[in-house]
Amino acid sequence: EDGQTLLFDDRFGVYVRRTDGSPPVHLGLSEGFGDDFSPDGKRVLATTASGSQLVVLPAGLGDPMPLPAHGIAAYRGALWFPDGHRVLFNGTLPGGSLRSYIQDLRGGPPSALTPENTWVLSVSPDGEWAAAIGPDQGVSLWPVAGGGPRPVASSQPGDRPVAWSADGRWLWVFRRGEVPAEVSRLEMATGRRELWKTLQPPDSSGV
């Protein structure tokens, strides 16, 4: 959150790197995917290259901790909750479609949060809401404590909710595959939509 460290991956594995120019630290997991930092920045959620396992990696010294699958066949992205004890992941059961689950790292099986064909991309700063999408759907907010979703006014099919403001007032969205990339923010209380920034490389040829 302080912008001082990046999490990224390539074919050689998962890395963390400070933004002061110091060299990257290799965390292992060849061809894996780095998903998210823990709230204290000391651990990393990562997915194996095959998508068959979700792993907690120490951002420094320590051993990897694979999460018990409890029947999950494939993982596609994961996020920490602010409490540092629970994680949210998108996954599928054998023969099933993608949906989101919550799992407590202290033990127990995961519990489903969303129905099939709906998956979460961002968790609110207080950990109470999860912003989800689905095929041909706008953004919907799912209460983590349970209950039905509510649509986010002014969101559109194709919006991807990627971050919240620290006070939970705004949700940032963008649309994959568009150049230039327009990043908009949606006000939760009013549904107001504002263009925040337009991102474009200096030379867009070949992009």
N, C-alpha and C positions, 0 to 999 in steps of 0.2 A: 504493500500500500504506500510505502514511502518513496517508491520509484527508484530505489537504490540497487535493486537486484532484479535480474531477468531470469525466467525459466524458459528453456527452449530445448529442442531436440533435433537430431538429424539421424542419418543412417548408422552412425556410430554409437548413439545412445542419447541419454538425457543429461542436460547440463544446467548449472546455475552460473551466472556471471554478474559481477557488480558493474554498475554503470560508470565507475571511475577509471575504466580502462584496464583493470587487472585481468589476468587470464581466466578463462572459464574453468570450472571445476566439474570433472566428469563424474556423474553419479552412477553410471552403468546402464543396464537395460538396453542392449544393442537393438537399434531400430524401434525402440519403444517411443511412447508419446508422453511428454510432460503435461499434466493436466492443471495442477493448481498448487500454490504454496499454502501451507498451514497458516493460521492467523499469526502465530509467533515467528513464522519464517524459518523454522528449524526442520520442517519435514515437507515432503513433496508427494502429491498423489501422481501416479504414473500408470499407464496402461501398456501392457506388453504389445509387441508388434502384431501378434496374432489377434489381439483383442480378447484373449481368453482369460486374462488375469488382471486384477487391480492390485497395485503394490504401493505401499507407503515406503518411500526412500528417505533416509536422513539427508539433510542438505549439507551435512558435514561428515563426521565420523559415525559409524554404526552400521548395523546390518539391515538389509531390506526386510520388510514385513508384508508378505502376501496376505490379502484379505481372504477369508473363507468364502468360497463362491456360493454356497447354499443353493446350488442348482442353476445359477446364472451361466448361460452358455457364452455370451459375448458382451463386452463392455465397449461403450462409445462415449467417453468423456466423463469426468468426475469433478466435483467441487467440494471444498470444505465448508462446514457451517462455522459461524463465528465462535462457537463454544470450543472448537478444536477437538471435540469428542465424536462428532457425527460427520458423515460424508453423504453427499448426494451423488448418485451415479446414474447414467443412462445405460440400460442393458436390455437383453432379451433372454427369455427362457427358450429351451429347445422348441422350435416350431412356432415361437411367438413373435410379436412385433415389438419395436422399440418403445420403452416407457421409462419413467424415472422411479428410482427407489431411494430410500433413506436407510443407512446402516450405521449402527453405533459401534465404534471401534473397541468398546469395552466388552462386547459380546452380544450374541443374539443374531438371528437372521435378519435380512433386510425386509422392509415393508414398502409396498407399492404406494407411490404418491399420486401418480397420474395414470389414466387408462392407456391402453396400447395406442400407438400412433400419436402420442403427445409426449414431448420430452422437454426437460428444463435446461436452460442455458445460463441462468444467473439467479443468485440467491440474494435477498435483500440484506442490508447491513445488520439488521436486528435478528436475522435468521427466521423471521416469521412468514415470509412470502417467497415463492419460487416463480420466476417468470418462464413460461413455457411456450412452445410453438408446436405446430403440426402441419400436415399437408394442407395447403390452401386455407390456412387459418392465420388470423392476426395473433398478437401476443395475449396470453391469458395468465392471470395470477392465481396461484394455488396456495391456500393456507396450509402451512406445514403442520399445524396442529390438527388438521382434518376439516373436511367440509368441501362444498362445491367451489368451483372457480368463478372468477369474474373477469370479463374481457377488459382489456386496456383500451379505453377510448382513444381514437385517432391512430391506433396501430393498424397496420395493413398486412395482408398476406405477403410473405417474403421478408418481413422485418425480423432481424435477429437481435434479441435483447442481450447485450454483452456486459453491461455494468450499470450500477446504481450510483447516484450521488451519495456522499457520506451521510447526509441527513435523510436519505430515503425518499426525497421529494421527487427526484427525476430518475428516469430510466433511459439509458442511451441505447439506440438501435442503429443498425446499418443493414445493408442488403448485399449479400454475397454475390460476387461475380460482376459487379458494376464498376466501371471506371469512367469518370472520377467516382470515388466512394463518398457518398453523402452520409455523414453521421448526424443523426437527429436525436433530440431528447424529448421525452414525453413526460408531461407533468401529471403525477398520479392523481392529485386532487381534482384537477379540472379537465384532464384529457387534452390540454393544449400541446400542440406539436411544434417544435422549433428546429430549424436547421442550425446545427451547432458548428460544424466544420465540413469543408469539402477537401478530401485528400486526393492528391494526384501526383504521380511521379513526374519529374522534370521532362522525361522523354517517355511517352506512353506507347511508342511503337513496339509491337511484340507483346504487350501486356494483355 
